[in-house]
């Protein structure tokens, strides 16, 4: 008896100028947790969209449980037993949990019955939820539970998960893995997409690796090192980021008792945040999404001026100065949302270079843009940071996520900042691109810059940071040396346990 649940044979999808999937074939067994790996632009998203009925393949066939499978839309995929938890949540903040779940169902039961089912299923799988809670009041981990429970209520045979741990604490990751293993034991198959290769090794039975739209091989993750998998993804070896020993210099950025109201009904206020960062130092700030990361970057960049507290840049009070002044003085930043905040989607890379580098790279004179200088600067960023693009005239939205991330981070680093603040610098990028960006961050510190990295990727923070702090509900824990911290301690700090018996080193000796 065939134990294959989903078989894909020769699946191909082409767009103008690019073949997203080139005759891809592989199989997922019943009750198997199967990883789908690949660098940015390898074709993972297109492939799972075809499986879920969001994209129609140009050629190739799929069979599900031995029968032909060709969903024309997601509702047909769900009816066939295929469910998907997307990387970016599709929830309405103003509605409660039960109402959000109902919106994802073809024929939802009466709300009282649905609430009862949500409680039962969520408790059965170790993901307890209150159906009456307004989604806007939930943590990122709880919101992910809503998405998962919405899928589990469909009793899926195949569950597709796209970067499911990117917003979770280590403790929440452990809970999620227990849930997935329970589903596996009950016969559910899981297609798991993640750039966190150690998670793949711990969880998955087999892995299919895509490169440039093609299936270039499979492996058994537990028998393959994370580095070996990364090199299979990119087709070559790459350097591990290395920090150079740098003596810490003067304090370049200091904030004291910074408080900022929430930007909206479901934002997070900042509450009395104090920190300092020195020349040659990388300060890592962790935290589950929605605990004040975006608000802190806005306050540091000058996009929002805090009514309470002070910001000193190289000894000067810039508390009432906006982004243009702070950039001119050497404080540069890169927000989490790369498309729409860090870059204007329909503008070319050259135009996007002008948006933040006009002053420091002298791209504007007497009110006129020097387009030759602007193109030259954009091309320098493209070459230096290995941005895969046809040219500087390409629109930002045409780049893959990883390549756009390399461009927007590179654009800031190429301006030689004195202080650099980055929020999620390697969000959703592949291992090689992440290593490249992390090395660039370390190089800024090595030449005497001060860097603040705000990230949900704890491995990243441990790799690049000298000190670590955690944001929780808009409050910052005491800052502590990375040396000696373990993942368990960090997870507790992210959860709000800031009173552990570890020395407070907000100030360097």
Phi, psi and omega in degrees: 000130182291127179259020178274131175270304181238129175239132180243127182231113172065032183289126182229137175215124181240144172240165180306117176087355182208141173260106184290318176227127186242092176052056182277133177224135170188173183224150176241126182280162176293132180070023181255142169259111189244124180271144173242114187244154176167153178287172178301133182084007181283342178112009182296313184297316179298319182297311182290332175294326176291320178297325184268001175086012178274337181226140179265126179291152176283326179202170183100166182226156174232144172233138180239117182055038176086353182250149178304139184225116180212074183293133179271345180200163183302326180298327177290323177296315180297321179296334179272356178100018179251124180235157183218135173254113184279158179297319180257124187295146177243067184237153177259118185299326187279349180262159178275178184301311183298320180294321177295319178297319181299324181296335180268007182249144180292313180226082183294144177285175175307146188302324180294317178294320180296318179300320180295318180293321179299314179299314183296309183293318182295322179286325179300321184260015175071025180234061189301137180222145173263111185299339184269354181290136174289131186300326180299342180265359183273152172287168179300319179297321179291325177295322177296325176301320179301314180298318182292314181296323177302321177289316185294332177295343178274357182053059187287151171270332178227125179245120178262128181235123183252111180048056189287343185255009186291344181242019187247150170285164177304322179295321179291327175298317178300318179296316179300316181296322176299319179297314182295322178292327176294317177298318179299317180297333179274000176103359179284136175267148183228128172257116194243120179250126179199148171269356181271095192289331176293328174295317178302316181296324183282332192250321197266148180277317179220162178223137172253133185248125177256142173215122181053040175085357182247150172282113183256005177152172176230164176204166172261108188305321184292342178258007184232135179286159179299321180294319178299318178295318179299320181288330172295323180294316186264346178082010179198170176277162177212159187281142172281133179306136182230125176276141175263139180301120183227128177289132181287133184256214183290156174293122180262331178221132178219129173238142182228126174051043182283124177230144185210128179297157176299142182288347181193188185299330185242017175278182181239125175285149172270138187234097171058048183277132175229136174196162172219151179221135187258163172303134179084005184247145169246118177259121180261130178240116180259176178153150175290145182309141176089017180250018175113007183297309181297319181295322179294317178298318178300320181289324180285322182284340183094004178296327172231130180268125183285132178287343181225140180101174183229152175233119178246126180245116182052038176090350181260140179282114179246020186304327183255012180261144181272188186299321184298316180294315182295322177295315180300328181273359172109006177261108181247155185213158176225114182284168181294315185281100187286324183258103182120331178244303178286330181218143176277120190304318187268358176274152177288168177297324176298313179296322178292330176296321181295325186304323182246343186253008185305315184281306189292333179256008177052054181268353180232133177222129179055035177083002182244139178281130173274094188293331177295312177297321181296316179295320180298316179296314180300320180291327175297317178296316181300316182288315185293325185253015172053050179277118181279103183203151177299332181170178183289346178274358181289140178291146182302321184293344182279347181276151171294162183302317182292321180289323176295322179297318178297325180291313186289325175290317180297322178302321180284316182295324181293349177268009177052064181290148169280321176231130181236126178241120182236134177250117181056059186295337180239028181304118173067021179255159184284173188298319182292316179295321179297317179298320180296313181294318180296321177295322178297322177297314180297327179292325176300314179294323183296329180270006174106007176278162174251133186233135169246121178249116176260120187207151172264356181268102185292326177299320178298312182297320179292332183281325188251344192268149169269319177231160184224142171219160182238137174266132177214117180053040176081006177249149180250130177294165169303144180276135186227148177300141178295322179301123179099343177280140174246169185299324180297315178298317181297317178300320178294320177297318179295331179277358176107002179274084187265003187253025179295155184279074176227140185298138176280122179235047174304327178248134176287154177301000000 
